[in-house]
């Protein structure tokens, strides 16, 4: 049996999205961790199908937010802002119109301080 991560079942979730609109090479994913399964899928699609270098704040934070103290989480947020400096664009995973307060902070920093492109998952739809 042939193994393939990006099989049709996996890709069908995002068949209505046009990720080729993202021209920059280094892309940082921003959004609510409540949609961690979408983070994981989009990271894989962008890397394998579009040869992007994809970053996120913290894998452990994405998978285990509830295990972090407020102090630890705040530190991860500061690190996320620093990581943005190394990226050419961000992709906001605005699932059902929700992004969260920390994502808003990252978007504000990226647009006002770094003045780099911001893409929205909801706006990458083909139709």
Order of alpha helices (4+ residues) and beta strands (2+ residues): alpha-beta-alpha-beta-alpha-alpha-beta-alpha-beta
